Amino acid sequence: MKKILLFAVLLLAVISSVSALKPVPGIDAIMKAAGEGPTVIFFHAAWCPTCRIALRDLEDKKSEWEGKVTVFLADYDKERDLKRRYGVARQHTWVQPGSDGALIRIWNGGGVGQLLQKVLEADG
């Protein structure tokens, strides 16, 4: 139990330190963001060790993607409607929605730099 609490606290610390990351809004705001430029939804879980690594990676590489890609954070355990909409079956999943809300791309795991590069290439 103490380990779970510690992981949750660490995850919150990482999320709060990455100011460019945004909590996932409703689908209308996601579609609006996707209409303005490349947008990614990262489905993460507090209990997921690879999700914590990806969040740290996002922080470390912020200068590479900030202003180029909008990244929303979706809690894997809470965002059931979004998971259903995009067919997300596990945590550490990246979804690129279009301005109409339709799925453009979906990835599970992998390196953040590689995933964000694919999104930039797909949009460019």
MODELLER restraints for C-alpha pairs under 7 A, 6 or more apart:
rsr = mdl.restraints
at = mdl.atoms
rsr.add(forms.Gaussian(group=physical.xy_distance, feature=features.Distance(at['CA:4:A'], at['CA:47:A']), mean=6.77, stdev=0.5))
rsr.add(forms.Gaussian(group=physical.xy_distance, feature=features.Distance(at['CA:7:A'], at['CA:46:A']), mean=6.60, stdev=0.5))
rsr.add(forms.Gaussian(group=physical.xy_distance, feature=features.Distance(at['CA:7:A'], at['CA:47:A']), mean=6.69, stdev=0.5))
rsr.add(forms.Gaussian(group=physical.xy_distance, feature=features.Distance(at['CA:8:A'], at['CA:46:A']), mean=5.46, stdev=0.5))
rsr.add(forms.Gaussian(group=physical.xy_distance, feature=features.Distance(at['CA:11:A'], at['CA:46:A']), mean=6.18, stdev=0.5))
rsr.add(forms.Gaussian(group=physical.xy_distance, feature=features.Distance(at['CA:11:A'], at['CA:52:A']), mean=6.41, stdev=0.5))
rsr.add(forms.Gaussian(group=physical.xy_distance, feature=features.Distance(at['CA:14:A'], at['CA:55:A']), mean=6.79, stdev=0.5))
rsr.add(forms.Gaussian(group=physical.xy_distance, feature=features.Distance(at['CA:14:A'], at['CA:56:A']), mean=6.65, stdev=0.5))
rsr.add(forms.Gaussian(group=physical.xy_distance, feature=features.Distance(at['CA:18:A'], at['CA:59:A']), mean=5.55, stdev=0.5))
rsr.add(forms.Gaussian(group=physical.xy_distance, feature=features.Distance(at['CA:20:A'], at['CA:66:A']), mean=6.62, stdev=0.5))
rsr.add(forms.Gaussian(group=physical.xy_distance, feature=features.Distance(at['CA:21:A'], at['CA:71:A']), mean=5.46, stdev=0.5))
rsr.add(forms.Gaussian(group=physical.xy_distance, feature=features.Distance(at['CA:21:A'], at['CA:72:A']), mean=5.86, stdev=0.5))
rsr.add(forms.Gaussian(group=physical.xy_distance, feature=features.Distance(at['CA:21:A'], at['CA:73:A']), mean=6.73, stdev=0.5))
rsr.add(forms.Gaussian(group=physical.xy_distance, feature=features.Distance(at['CA:22:A'], at['CA:71:A']), mean=6.40, stdev=0.5))
rsr.add(forms.Gaussian(group=physical.xy_distance, feature=features.Distance(at['CA:22:A'], at['CA:72:A']), mean=4.71, stdev=0.5))
rsr.add(forms.Gaussian(group=physical.xy_distance, feature=features.Distance(at['CA:22:A'], at['CA:73:A']), mean=5.94, stdev=0.5))
rsr.add(forms.Gaussian(group=physical.xy_distance, feature=features.Distance(at['CA:23:A'], at['CA:72:A']), mean=5.47, stdev=0.5))
rsr.add(forms.Gaussian(group=physical.xy_distance, feature=features.Distance(at['CA:23:A'], at['CA:73:A']), mean=4.90, stdev=0.5))
rsr.add(forms.Gaussian(group=physical.xy_distance, feature=features.Distance(at['CA:23:A'], at['CA:74:A']), mean=6.53, stdev=0.5))
rsr.add(forms.Gaussian(group=physical.xy_distance, feature=features.Distance(at['CA:24:A'], at['CA:72:A']), mean=4.98, stdev=0.5))
rsr.add(forms.Gaussian(group=physical.xy_distance, feature=features.Distance(at['CA:24:A'], at['CA:73:A']), mean=5.29, stdev=0.5))
rsr.add(forms.Gaussian(group=physical.xy_distance, feature=features.Distance(at['CA:24:A'], at['CA:74:A']), mean=5.30, stdev=0.5))
rsr.add(forms.Gaussian(group=physical.xy_distance, feature=features.Distance(at['CA:31:A'], at['CA:98:A']), mean=6.56, stdev=0.5))
rsr.add(forms.Gaussian(group=physical.xy_distance, feature=features.Distance(at['CA:31:A'], at['CA:99:A']), mean=4.45, stdev=0.5))
rsr.add(forms.Gaussian(group=physical.xy_distance, feature=features.Distance(at['CA:31:A'], at['CA:100:A']), mean=5.89, stdev=0.5))
rsr.add(forms.Gaussian(group=physical.xy_distance, feature=features.Distance(at['CA:31:A'], at['CA:101:A']), mean=5.32, stdev=0.5))
rsr.add(forms.Gaussian(group=physical.xy_distance, feature=features.Distance(at['CA:32:A'], at['CA:99:A']), mean=6.27, stdev=0.5))
rsr.add(forms.Gaussian(group=physical.xy_distance, feature=features.Distance(at['CA:33:A'], at['CA:39:A']), mean=6.48, stdev=0.5))
rsr.add(forms.Gaussian(group=physical.xy_distance, feature=features.Distance(at['CA:34:A'], at['CA:97:A']), mean=6.59, stdev=0.5))
rsr.add(forms.Gaussian(group=physical.xy_distance, feature=features.Distance(at['CA:34:A'], at['CA:98:A']), mean=5.54, stdev=0.5))
rsr.add(forms.Gaussian(group=physical.xy_distance, feature=features.Distance(at['CA:34:A'], at['CA:99:A']), mean=4.66, stdev=0.5))
rsr.add(forms.Gaussian(group=physical.xy_distance, feature=features.Distance(at['CA:35:A'], at['CA:99:A']), mean=4.40, stdev=0.5))
rsr.add(forms.Gaussian(group=physical.xy_distance, feature=features.Distance(at['CA:37:A'], at['CA:69:A']), mean=6.78, stdev=0.5))
rsr.add(forms.Gaussian(group=physical.xy_distance, feature=features.Distance(at['CA:38:A'], at['CA:69:A']), mean=5.01, stdev=0.5))
rsr.add(forms.Gaussian(group=physical.xy_distance, feature=features.Distance(at['CA:38:A'], at['CA:70:A']), mean=6.34, stdev=0.5))
rsr.add(forms.Gaussian(group=physical.xy_distance, feature=features.Distance(at['CA:38:A'], at['CA:119:A']), mean=6.73, stdev=0.5))
rsr.add(forms.Gaussian(group=physical.xy_distance, feature=features.Distance(at['CA:38:A'], at['CA:120:A']), mean=6.85, stdev=0.5))
rsr.add(forms.Gaussian(group=physical.xy_distance, feature=features.Distance(at['CA:38:A'], at['CA:123:A']), mean=6.37, stdev=0.5))
rsr.add(forms.Gaussian(group=physical.xy_distance, feature=features.Distance(at['CA:39:A'], at['CA:69:A']), mean=5.51, stdev=0.5))
rsr.add(forms.Gaussian(group=physical.xy_distance, feature=features.Distance(at['CA:39:A'], at['CA:70:A']), mean=4.62, stdev=0.5))
rsr.add(forms.Gaussian(group=physical.xy_distance, feature=features.Distance(at['CA:39:A'], at['CA:71:A']), mean=5.95, stdev=0.5))
rsr.add(forms.Gaussian(group=physical.xy_distance, feature=features.Distance(at['CA:39:A'], at['CA:96:A']), mean=5.86, stdev=0.5))
rsr.add(forms.Gaussian(group=physical.xy_distance, feature=features.Distance(at['CA:39:A'], at['CA:97:A']), mean=6.62, stdev=0.5))
rsr.add(forms.Gaussian(group=physical.xy_distance, feature=features.Distance(at['CA:40:A'], at['CA:70:A']), mean=6.20, stdev=0.5))
rsr.add(forms.Gaussian(group=physical.xy_distance, feature=features.Distance(at['CA:40:A'], at['CA:71:A']), mean=4.91, stdev=0.5))
rsr.add(forms.Gaussian(group=physical.xy_distance, feature=features.Distance(at['CA:40:A'], at['CA:72:A']), mean=6.22, stdev=0.5))
rsr.add(forms.Gaussian(group=physical.xy_distance, feature=features.Distance(at['CA:40:A'], at['CA:94:A']), mean=6.50, stdev=0.5))
rsr.add(forms.Gaussian(group=physical.xy_distance, feature=features.Distance(at['CA:40:A'], at['CA:95:A']), mean=5.48, stdev=0.5))
rsr.add(forms.Gaussian(group=physical.xy_distance, feature=features.Distance(at['CA:40:A'], at['CA:96:A']), mean=4.59, stdev=0.5))
rsr.add(forms.Gaussian(group=physical.xy_distance, feature=features.Distance(at['CA:40:A'], at['CA:97:A']), mean=6.82, stdev=0.5))
rsr.add(forms.Gaussian(group=physical.xy_distance, feature=features.Distance(at['CA:41:A'], at['CA:71:A']), mean=5.83, stdev=0.5))
rsr.add(forms.Gaussian(group=physical.xy_distance, feature=features.Distance(at['CA:41:A'], at['CA:72:A']), mean=4.72, stdev=0.5))
rsr.add(forms.Gaussian(group=physical.xy_distance, feature=features.Distance(at['CA:41:A'], at['CA:73:A']), mean=5.87, stdev=0.5))
rsr.add(forms.Gaussian(group=physical.xy_distance, feature=features.Distance(at['CA:41:A'], at['CA:74:A']), mean=6.52, stdev=0.5))
rsr.add(forms.Gaussian(group=physical.xy_distance, feature=features.Distance(at['CA:41:A'], at['CA:94:A']), mean=5.73, stdev=0.5))
rsr.add(forms.Gaussian(group=physical.xy_distance, feature=features.Distance(at['CA:41:A'], at['CA:95:A']), mean=5.07, stdev=0.5))
rsr.add(forms.Gaussian(group=physical.xy_distance, feature=features.Distance(at['CA:41:A'], at['CA:96:A']), mean=6.41, stdev=0.5))
rsr.add(forms.Gaussian(group=physical.xy_distance, feature=features.Distance(at['CA:42:A'], at['CA:72:A']), mean=6.14, stdev=0.5))
rsr.add(forms.Gaussian(group=physical.xy_distance, feature=features.Distance(at['CA:42:A'], at['CA:73:A']), mean=5.03, stdev=0.5))
rsr.add(forms.Gaussian(group=physical.xy_distance, feature=features.Distance(at['CA:42:A'], at['CA:74:A']), mean=5.82, stdev=0.5))
rsr.add(forms.Gaussian(group=physical.xy_distance, feature=features.Distance(at['CA:42:A'], at['CA:92:A']), mean=6.87, stdev=0.5))
rsr.add(forms.Gaussian(group=physical.xy_distance, feature=features.Distance(at['CA:42:A'], at['CA:93:A']), mean=5.91, stdev=0.5))
rsr.add(forms.Gaussian(group=physical.xy_distance, feature=features.Distance(at['CA:42:A'], at['CA:94:A']), mean=4.69, stdev=0.5))
rsr.add(forms.Gaussian(group=physical.xy_distance, feature=features.Distance(at['CA:42:A'], at['CA:95:A']), mean=6.53, stdev=0.5))
rsr.add(forms.Gaussian(group=physical.xy_distance, feature=features.Distance(at['CA:43:A'], at['CA:73:A']), mean=6.25, stdev=0.5))
rsr.add(forms.Gaussian(group=physical.xy_distance, feature=features.Distance(at['CA:43:A'], at['CA:74:A']), mean=4.70, stdev=0.5))
rsr.add(forms.Gaussian(group=physical.xy_distance, feature=features.Distance(at['CA:43:A'], at['CA:75:A']), mean=5.78, stdev=0.5))
rsr.add(forms.Gaussian(group=physical.xy_distance, feature=features.Distance(at['CA:43:A'], at['CA:76:A']), mean=5.11, stdev=0.5))
rsr.add(forms.Gaussian(group=physical.xy_distance, feature=features.Distance(at['CA:43:A'], at['CA:91:A']), mean=5.63, stdev=0.5))
rsr.add(forms.Gaussian(group=physical.xy_distance, feature=features.Distance(at['CA:43:A'], at['CA:92:A']), mean=5.56, stdev=0.5))
rsr.add(forms.Gaussian(group=physical.xy_distance, feature=features.Distance(at['CA:43:A'], at['CA:93:A']), mean=5.16, stdev=0.5))
rsr.add(forms.Gaussian(group=physical.xy_distance, feature=features.Distance(at['CA:43:A'], at['CA:94:A']), mean=6.32, stdev=0.5))
rsr.add(forms.Gaussian(group=physical.xy_distance, feature=features.Distance(at['CA:44:A'], at['CA:51:A']), mean=5.53, stdev=0.5))
rsr.add(forms.Gaussian(group=physical.xy_distance, feature=features.Distance(at['CA:44:A'], at['CA:74:A']), mean=6.28, stdev=0.5))
rsr.add(forms.Gaussian(group=physical.xy_distance, feature=features.Distance(at['CA:44:A'], at['CA:75:A']), mean=5.42, stdev=0.5))
rsr.add(forms.Gaussian(group=physical.xy_distance, feature=features.Distance(at['CA:44:A'], at['CA:76:A']), mean=5.24, stdev=0.5))
rsr.add(forms.Gaussian(group=physical.xy_distance, feature=features.Distance(at['CA:44:A'], at['CA:91:A']), mean=5.18, stdev=0.5))
rsr.add(forms.Gaussian(group=physical.xy_distance, feature=features.Distance(at['CA:44:A'], at['CA:92:A']), mean=5.10, stdev=0.5))
rsr.add(forms.Gaussian(group=physical.xy_distance, feature=features.Distance(at['CA:45:A'], at['CA:51:A']), mean=6.57, stdev=0.5))
rsr.add(forms.Gaussian(group=physical.xy_distance, feature=features.Distance(at['CA:45:A'], at['CA:75:A']), mean=5.80, stdev=0.5))
rsr.add(forms.Gaussian(group=physical.xy_distance, feature=features.Distance(at['CA:45:A'], at['CA:76:A']), mean=5.34, stdev=0.5))
rsr.add(forms.Gaussian(group=physical.xy_distance, feature=features.Distance(at['CA:45:A'], at['CA:77:A']), mean=6.63, stdev=0.5))
rsr.add(forms.Gaussian(group=physical.xy_distance, feature=features.Distance(at['CA:45:A'], at['CA:91:A']), mean=6.10, stdev=0.5))
rsr.add(forms.Gaussian(group=physical.xy_distance, feature=features.Distance(at['CA:50:A'], at['CA:92:A']), mean=7.00, stdev=0.5))
rsr.add(forms.Gaussian(group=physical.xy_distance, feature=features.Distance(at['CA:51:A'], at['CA:92:A']), mean=5.43, stdev=0.5))
rsr.add(forms.Gaussian(group=physical.xy_distance, feature=features.Distance(at['CA:54:A'], at['CA:112:A']), mean=6.26, stdev=0.5))
rsr.add(forms.Gaussian(group=physical.xy_distance, feature=features.Distance(at['CA:57:A'], at['CA:112:A']), mean=6.47, stdev=0.5))
rsr.add(forms.Gaussian(group=physical.xy_distance, feature=features.Distance(at['CA:58:A'], at['CA:112:A']), mean=6.59, stdev=0.5))
rsr.add(forms.Gaussian(group=physical.xy_distance, feature=features.Distance(at['CA:76:A'], at['CA:91:A']), mean=5.78, stdev=0.5))
rsr.add(forms.Gaussian(group=physical.xy_distance, feature=features.Distance(at['CA:86:A'], at['CA:103:A']), mean=6.41, stdev=0.5))
rsr.add(forms.Gaussian(group=physical.xy_distance, feature=features.Distance(at['CA:92:A'], at['CA:108:A']), mean=5.88, stdev=0.5))
rsr.add(forms.Gaussian(group=physical.xy_distance, feature=features.Distance(at['CA:92:A'], at['CA:109:A']), mean=5.24, stdev=0.5))
rsr.add(forms.Gaussian(group=physical.xy_distance, feature=features.Distance(at['CA:93:A'], at['CA:107:A']), mean=5.61, stdev=0.5))
rsr.add(forms.Gaussian(group=physical.xy_distance, feature=features.Distance(at['CA:93:A'], at['CA:108:A']), mean=4.34, stdev=0.5))
rsr.add(forms.Gaussian(group=physical.xy_distance, feature=features.Distance(at['CA:93:A'], at['CA:109:A']), mean=5.99, stdev=0.5))
rsr.add(forms.Gaussian(group=physical.xy_distance, feature=features.Distance(at['CA:94:A'], at['CA:106:A']), mean=5.58, stdev=0.5))
rsr.add(forms.Gaussian(group=physical.xy_distance, feature=features.Distance(at['CA:94:A'], at['CA:107:A']), mean=5.06, stdev=0.5))
rsr.add(forms.Gaussian(group=physical.xy_distance, feature=features.Distance(at['CA:94:A'], at['CA:108:A']), mean=6.24, stdev=0.5))
rsr.add(forms.Gaussian(group=physical.xy_distance, feature=features.Distance(at['CA:95:A'], at['CA:105:A']), mean=5.87, stdev=0.5))
rsr.add(forms.Gaussian(group=physical.xy_distance, feature=features.Distance(at['CA:95:A'], at['CA:106:A']), mean=4.50, stdev=0.5))
rsr.add(forms.Gaussian(group=physical.xy_distance, feature=features.Distance(at['CA:95:A'], at['CA:107:A']), mean=6.60, stdev=0.5))
rsr.add(forms.Gaussian(group=physical.xy_distance, feature=features.Distance(at['CA:96:A'], at['CA:103:A']), mean=6.27, stdev=0.5))
rsr.add(forms.Gaussian(group=physical.xy_distance, feature=features.Distance(at['CA:96:A'], at['CA:104:A']), mean=5.45, stdev=0.5))
rsr.add(forms.Gaussian(group=physical.xy_distance, feature=features.Distance(at['CA:96:A'], at['CA:105:A']), mean=5.08, stdev=0.5))
rsr.add(forms.Gaussian(group=physical.xy_distance, feature=features.Distance(at['CA:96:A'], at['CA:106:A']), mean=6.29, stdev=0.5))
rsr.add(forms.Gaussian(group=physical.xy_distance, feature=features.Distance(at['CA:97:A'], at['CA:103:A']), mean=4.71, stdev=0.5))
rsr.add(forms.Gaussian(group=physical.xy_distance, feature=features.Distance(at['CA:97:A'], at['CA:104:A']), mean=5.38, stdev=0.5))
rsr.add(forms.Gaussian(group=physical.xy_distance, feature=features.Distance(at['CA:98:A'], at['CA:104:A']), mean=5.98, stdev=0.5))
